[in-house]
Amino acid sequence: MNQNKSLNNINIYLNQTEIHFYLNDEDYETLQLLVTIISTVSIVGTLLGNTLLIYVLLKNKALDRRKKFFSHQTLIFHMCVSDLCYVFFSLLPTLLISLFFVDYNLPEFLCKFQKYLSLIPMYASSFLLVATSLDRYYAICEPIKRLHYNFYKSPKFFAYASWIGALLCSMPNFFLWGRTKTSICDVIPENIWIVKGNTLFFIIFAWLLPCIIAAVLYYFVYRAAYKVNRLLFSSPENTNYKRNLLIDKNSFFIKISSLTRSSVNNIFSKKKNNHIKIPQKKLDGINRLQDDAFDKKKKQTIRLTMTIVIVSFFMYAPFSICNFLDFLNVKLGDGKIATYILFLGNLNSCTNPIIYFYFNFKYLTRVIQEIGKCLSIKNSLYSKATPSIITKTSNFKTFKDNNSDETKINC
């Protein structure tokens, strides 16, 4: 009986549905051990990686003396928060319950509330991926509109909308779960078909639809950033090349390039008045360097956010497919394969810091160097302070010894 209860606790760890097992005692112990190891690795990796990423983002903002994050950094910050919430609201409580609380003797409200909270980060992560894609779309494809501040097109609004949508979409879990007659926190038997509908809703709105929207948005971002940009900033020998381009003169890239060129020309025009002549080739070289730096930074941001979306899609794919098969009452053997797949989906919460540090390793090294400088300064101050303390104590000892000698003589 206890084995069945603990298995049910393991089953509901991720997929919010009931998967039936046909295991003997040895298979059950092996399954429980592997599930515990995978869950522990996911919890530790998520906590360390996302905490470090949040610290690096905040530290670099402080070092650059910026009041705000960049738009994509704001959304990555919220992704880290959602991954940490996933650990504290879903992974850790369910692991502890499955290991130490076979008989669920806690109030039913806590069961409902925990299952409600456990689903919020999963919806929030998917919605934040769409928010990141929208942010890149407005930044690359419609940058002129982005110059005029509009709260409803800002990353803060996208993040708030993602969290509100996650709170609303997770509401059914509060009513579908409860403490059953066998003293476990599980789906109420009368709500089985409603739970299956809720599972299908999750697959569509937390995985399939967000991935389709993100793919469409990044298609337009790719066109704007790579193809058009290649035309604008290529270096043809024909001087009339830019005049013959059939590209809107009001596009963002032309305006940015014209602004940089005009500012550089104004600077050198002042020097020209001071009888300093700058060749036109050097001016073109300076403009080219500015354009290349802007282009490189923009493409790196696109690659970063696009990689996060693609990795999340493939990490959630087995999880969603298993849920869909369970919705169709298709059984995958004795259930062990489905369990391993579902628990490996937890590793998705560890991937965002790895991807970010891969594309922005300089930010991590910068923070490490600053920490090293602080430690070296503290050590140098300590090393300078300790000799003075030693000299003071030695002087005090000699003074005390002299006084003691004097007292002995006087005595």
Secondary structure as UniProt FT lines:
FT   HELIX           2..11
FT   TURN            12..14
FT   HELIX           25..63
FT   TURN            64..65
FT   HELIX           71..86
FT   HELIX           87..91
FT   HELIX           92..100
FT   HELIX           108..140
FT   HELIX           143..147
FT   HELIX           151..153
FT   HELIX           155..169
FT   HELIX           171..176
FT   STRAND          177..179
FT   TURN            181..182
FT   STRAND          185..187
FT   HELIX           189..191
FT   HELIX           192..203
FT   HELIX           204..208
FT   HELIX           209..222
FT   HELIX           223..228
FT   HELIX           229..232
FT   TURN            239..241
FT   HELIX           242..244
FT   TURN            249..250
FT   HELIX           252..273
FT   TURN            274..275
FT   HELIX           280..327
FT   TURN            328..329
FT   TURN            333..334
FT   HELIX           336..344
FT   HELIX           345..347
FT   HELIX           348..359
FT   HELIX           361..410
//
